[in-house]
């Protein structure tokens, strides 16, 4: 299953909005078959803050582990945020190849 984060907006900031997005995503997450990967696509996202990403991506990583796959992004905001989260969570995200 592929999900474009842009559906939550192109400026993804604040812990509160990240938490709301994760709650809204729960019904979609329930539809994910147990053996399928969830790919997160960052295209269209202009800004991704560490607080928003921590509320949305960290619980997904905890729940899905290796089944969570992130699409590569040229966006410096996305790259910096993902680096911060990996260091904070002491775990690495899995990235898809282009």
C-alpha positions as CSV (number, residue, x, y, z in Angstrom):
1,X,0.0,0.0,0.0
2,X,1.3,3.4,-0.9
3,X,0.3,6.6,1.0
4,X,1.2,10.1,-0.1
5,X,1.7,12.3,2.9
6,X,0.6,15.3,0.8
7,X,-3.0,14.2,1.6
8,X,-2.4,15.6,5.1
9,X,-1.2,18.9,3.6
10,X,2.1,20.2,2.1
11,X,3.3,21.9,5.3
12,X,3.3,19.2,8.0
13,X,4.2,20.8,11.3
14,X,3.3,20.5,15.0
15,X,3.0,17.6,17.2
16,X,-0.8,18.1,17.6
17,X,-1.4,18.0,13.8
18,X,0.8,14.9,13.4
19,X,-1.1,13.2,16.2
20,X,-4.4,14.1,14.5
21,X,-3.2,12.8,11.1
22,X,-2.1,9.5,12.7
23,X,-5.5,9.1,14.3
24,X,-7.2,9.8,11.0
25,X,-5.0,7.3,9.3
26,X,-6.0,4.4,11.7
27,X,-8.9,3.2,9.5
28,X,-6.5,3.0,6.5
29,X,-3.9,1.2,8.6
30,X,-6.5,-1.5,9.5
31,X,-6.9,-2.3,5.8
32,X,-3.2,-3.1,5.4
33,X,-2.8,-6.9,5.0
34,X,-0.4,-8.4,7.5
35,X,2.2,-9.4,4.8
36,X,2.1,-6.1,2.9
37,X,4.4,-3.1,3.1
38,X,3.3,0.4,3.7
39,X,5.2,2.9,1.5
40,X,5.2,6.5,2.5
41,X,5.6,9.0,-0.3
42,X,6.8,12.5,0.5
43,X,6.2,14.0,-2.9
44,X,4.3,17.3,-2.7
45,X,5.4,17.9,0.9
46,X,7.2,21.2,1.3
47,X,7.9,21.1,5.0
48,X,8.1,18.1,7.4
49,X,8.8,19.0,11.0
50,X,10.4,16.5,13.4
51,X,7.4,16.9,15.8
52,X,4.8,16.1,13.1
53,X,6.9,13.2,11.8
54,X,7.5,11.8,15.4
55,X,3.7,11.7,16.0
56,X,3.0,10.0,12.6
57,X,6.1,8.0,11.5
58,X,7.4,6.8,14.8
59,X,4.3,4.9,15.8
60,X,4.2,3.4,12.3
61,X,7.8,2.3,12.6
62,X,7.0,0.8,16.1
63,X,3.9,-1.0,14.8
64,X,5.1,-2.1,11.3
65,X,8.9,-2.4,11.7
66,X,10.4,-3.6,8.4
67,X,7.0,-3.3,6.7
68,X,7.3,0.5,6.8
69,X,9.1,1.7,3.7
70,X,9.9,5.3,3.0
71,X,10.2,6.6,-0.6
72,X,13.4,8.6,-1.1
73,X,13.0,12.4,-1.1
74,X,15.1,15.2,-2.5
75,X,13.5,17.6,0.0
76,X,16.0,18.8,2.5
77,X,13.3,19.3,5.2
78,X,12.3,15.7,4.8
79,X,15.9,14.4,4.8
80,X,16.8,16.4,8.0
81,X,13.7,15.3,9.8
82,X,14.2,11.6,9.0
83,X,17.8,11.8,10.2
84,X,16.7,13.4,13.5
85,X,14.0,10.7,14.0
86,X,16.4,7.9,13.4
87,X,18.8,9.3,15.9
88,X,16.1,9.9,18.5
89,X,14.5,6.5,18.1
90,X,17.8,4.7,17.7
91,X,16.3,2.8,14.8
92,X,16.6,3.0,11.0
93,X,13.9,3.5,8.5
94,X,13.8,1.3,5.5
95,X,13.9,3.2,2.2
96,X,12.7,2.0,-1.2
97,X,14.8,2.3,-4.3
98,X,13.8,4.8,-6.9
